Amino acid sequence: MNFRLTSLLYLFALVAASLAAFGPVGVLAVVGVLLFWAGWLYFPRLTHPTWLLWSVVMGVPALLMLPAMQLPREAGTRNSCLNNIKQLLLAIQNYDDTHGQLPPVYGKIDRQKAPQSWRVHLLPFMEGSMVARDYNFDEPWDGPMNKKQLGNLSIDTHECIEHASPGETNYFAISGPQTAWGDGDIRTFDDVTDGLSNTIMLIEASGRGVHWSEPKDLTFDEAVELLTSPLPTDDSDGHQIDHSYFFKPTYVRLVALCDGSARALSVPIPRQAAVALLTADGGEEIDPQWLEYRPVPQLDYGRLWTLLLFSLLAVLPAVAAFRPWMWPTITSQLQPEPDDSPREE
């Protein structure tokens, strides 16, 4: 009973350390350790120090590579969302070429009609052209006909696949008299005197509960807050960039600039930088490093300690495995030599 309890406690500690060190894939590491020691016990020919050495040499790098298996998937997701924001900006440019102005961030093109989102006005220039044909511009976005037409209809270009929620958008304009979009007045790209490559047009954000057709976006102050605040570490917003196993990740937020480019902007950035990048005609000096800034990766000491703990637990059964070889030698050295001299009767 004592042995069983000890084994159970060991298994619990091994699983906990593996999950802390490798994440969900740590289950595979636990299975590997258990299979190794099972083979050691039931196949005597493998009970040799060389087998243990080669297992450590080959097994540890394999375990360290397990978290890296997620990197291509994360990069692909980030690139997909980056492509979405580029497609939206291309549609804005096509709208400007056709109408000679930017779509209204909110408000009315025709004062006789209800306010509509800029996203709705872009529908003829993107994948939602069929939706635009049936959309009723004479009533609000949530009017009876539009509500029936749209329902929970989602448009892929408005959703970041990593944070998608049915019918909601992840991409927002920035309203305000100092921004490229203005405050409901007619604007063109010519009004962006700070430079198209220095002015943010769209920002990606998640969890705001805004339907893609709703005329609701970010105020200037809300946009500044997004760019100057750290991203949550639970991946509920923004994107995580993993550098390597032993380093902490970097968090980025996607933004689109007026020149048609899109950037993965490391956040938080200084408030001065956020204000300068969001204003269209403020005349601020733009430091190129604000858009290219990448923080130096920092060592994740917590992960180092959990890896060390897992490694120690993984080789702990070796104490019992090597005891038949080590203990007799030590015992024989400690025992006194027998006295062969004749004893007196």
N, C-alpha and C positions, 0 to 999 in steps of 0.2 A: 504493500500500500504506500509505503514511504517512497519507493522507487517510482511508482506511477505518478505520485504528486510532484516529485522532482522533475520527471520528464514533462509533465503538463506545464509546469512553470517555465521550464526551459523553452518549450515550443512557443508559449505565449510571448516570452521575451524575444525570441528569434523573429517571430512574425511582426511584432511591434517595431523592432529595430529595422527590419527589412522595409516595411512600409514607410517608415520615416526617412530612410536613406534613398529609396528608389521609387517611391510612390506606388500606384496600383500594380505596376509590373514587378514589385518586390515579391509578390506571391510566387512568381517563377523562380526567384532566387531562393526562397524557402524550399520549394520543391527540389531544386537542384542540390541544396545542402543535405536534405533528408535522403535523397537517392544516393548521394555520394557515401554517406555513412552507412546506409543499408548495404550498399555494395561492399563496403569495407568489412562489415560483419559477416556477410554470407558468402564472400568469395575470398578465401584466405590468400590466394595468390596475389591479390591486390594490396595486401597489408604490408606495404613497403614504404619507407620514407620518400623514395623517388616518386611514387604515385601521388603522395600528398603534395610534394613540391610542384609537380607538373599541374596538378589540379588547381593550385593557387595561382600559378603563372597564367594558365589559360582561363580560369574561371573569373578572376577579378576584372580583367579588361572586358570580358563579355558582360558582366553585370553593369559596369560603368557605361556600356554602350546602350543598355536597355532604355534609359530615358531619352537618348538621342533619336530613338525610332520615331518619336513624336514630332521632331523638328521639321521634317518635310511637310507634314500635314499642317502644322501651324503656319509655316511660310506660305503654303498654297492658299489657306484661308485668308491670310492677310492680303495676298496679292489679288484674290477675288474681290475683296472689299475695296481695295485700292482701285481696281478696274471699274467698279461701280461708280465711285465718286468722279472718276475721269469721264465716264459716259454721261453723267449728269452735267458736268461742266461743258462737254462738247455740245450737248443739247442746248445749253444756255447760249453758247456762241452761235449756234445755228439760228436760235430764236432772234438774237441780236442782228444777225445778218439779214433776216427776213423782215423784221419789224423796225429795225433801226433803234432799238432800245432794249434794255433788260426787262425780263418779265417782272411784274410787280411782286415785291416780297410779300405784301398783303394789300388788300384794298381793291380798287376797281380800275379796270381799263376804261370801261364805260360806266359812268355814274348811274346809269339806269339799271345796271345789273348788280347782283349780289357779289360780295367779296369772294375771291377764289385764291387758292394757293398758287404760288409760282410753279409748284410741281404739276398742278393740273394744266397750266398753260404750256408746259413742256411736253405733254402727252403726244401731240402730233409729230414731235421731233424724236421720238424714241419708241420703245416697244409697246407703249400704251396707246397707239394711234386708234385702235379699234374701240378702246374705252372712251377716248375723246369724242368719237362719233356719236355715242349714245349719252354723253354727259350733258346735263342740263345747266347751262351757264346762267340761266335766269333765276335760279334758286340757290340757296346756300349749299355748301358742300355736304351738309347733313340733312338737306331737305328730303321730303318723302320720295321723290323720284330718284335722286342721287343715292340716297340711302339704300333703296331697293336695288339700284344698279350696281353699287359698289359692294355693299355688305362687308364681308371680311376679305374682299378681293385684295390680293397682294401683288405687287410688282417687284420682281427680283432686283431691279436696279436700285430700288429705294431701300433695300434690306442688306445689311451685312450678315452673311451666313452664320457668322460666329455668335451674333446676338439677335438673330431674327425673331420677331414676334408677329404673328399673323396680322396683316393689315397696317402695321406701324412702320414708320420711317426711322432710319438711323442717320439721315443726312439733313443738315439744317443750314439755312441762310442766317445772316446776322443783320438785324434791322437797326437803324439809327442814322441820324443825319450825317455822322462822320464815317459811315461805312460805305462799301461799294454799292450796296443795295439801296441805300437811302432810307427814308422813313415813309414810304408810300408814294413818293414823288417819282417822276420819270427820270431814269438814270441810263447812262450808256457807259461803255468801257472808257470813253474819253474823259469821263469824270474822275477816273482813278489816276490822279496826278502823282501819286507816290510811286508809281511803277507797278505794272501788272504782275511782275514776278516777286513783288514785295508785299502784296496785299492778299489776305485770305478771303476767299469767296464762300466756301462751304466748310463745315466742321462735322465730323462724325461723332455721334453721341448715342448712347444706348439707355434704355429703360425710362424714357421720358413719356411714354404712353401717347404719342401723337400719331394720329392716322395720316397716311401719306397724302391724302387730299385735304387735310385740315389746314387752314391758313394760320398756322402758328409756328413760329421759329424762335430763334434766340435773340434776346436783346444784347446790346453791346456789353453791358455789365455781366450778363450770364455767360457770354463767350469768353470774356476776360477771366471769369471764375473757372471755367473749364480748363483753360490753358495754364493757369497758375496753380492748380490744385493737383496733388498726386492722384494717380489712378488707383482704383481699388485693386487689391492683390488677389481678389477672388475671381478675376477674369470676367466680371459682369459688365465692364466697359473698357474700351480701348483694346490694345493688343499687347501681348507679352512676347518679348524676344529673348530666347535662351541662348546664352553665349557658350557655355560648356557646363559640365556637371558640377564643377567646383565653384562656379561663380553665380551670383545673384542675377536674376533676369532684369532686363530693361523694359520699361513700359512706354508705349507710344500711342499717340492719337492721330488719326488720319485727318489731313486738311487738304483742301484744293485751293490753288492760287488762281488769280484772274488770268494768268497767261496760259492756262490749260494744263499746268503740271499739278501733280499730287505728291504730297510728302507724308512720311511717317514721322511726326514731330515728337521728339522726346519731351515728356512733361514730368514735372512742372517746369515752366520757363519763367524768367523774371517778369514782373508786371510791366516794366518798361518795354520789354520785347513784345508782350502780348498786345499792349495798346498800339505800338507802332505797326504791328502786322495786321491789325484789324481796321485801322483807320485808312481811308482812301486818299485823303488830301491834307493830312496833318503836317507834312513836311519833315517828319522825323528821320533821323539818320538810322538806316537799317544795317545792322551788323550781320554779314552773311553767315556767321557762326550760329546765329539764332535758328536758322533753318537747317543747318548741317550739324548741329550739336549732338554729340553722342557721349553720354557719361561714361567714365572709365569703369569697366566691370569690377565689382567688389567681391572678394572672396566670401563664400557662404560658410562661415565657421560652424554653424549649426549642422550643416550637411556633412562637414568633415568629421565632426564628433559622432554623428549617427553612423557614418560609414565605418569608423573605427570600432564602435560598439558592435555593429553587425559582424565585422571581421573577427572580433574576439569570440563572440558567441558561436560563429560558424566553426571555429577550430577548437572550441571547448571540448567536444567529445574526444579529441586527440589525446587528452590527458588520460582517459580511461583506456584508449586504444594502445598507447605506448607504455602503459604501466607494466605489462609482462616483460618488456625489454629493459625498461629503466629500473624498475624496483628491485629485481634480484641483484643487480650490480651494486646498487646503493646499499642494500641490506647486507650483502656480503662484506662490504667495506666497513660497515658499522659493527658487525659481529666480531667478538674476540677469537683469535686463533685457538684451536683446541690444544690442551696441555697433554702431550704424549709421555711425560715423565712418569716413571713407576711410582705408584702410591705405596706408602707404608701400610702394612697390615695392621 
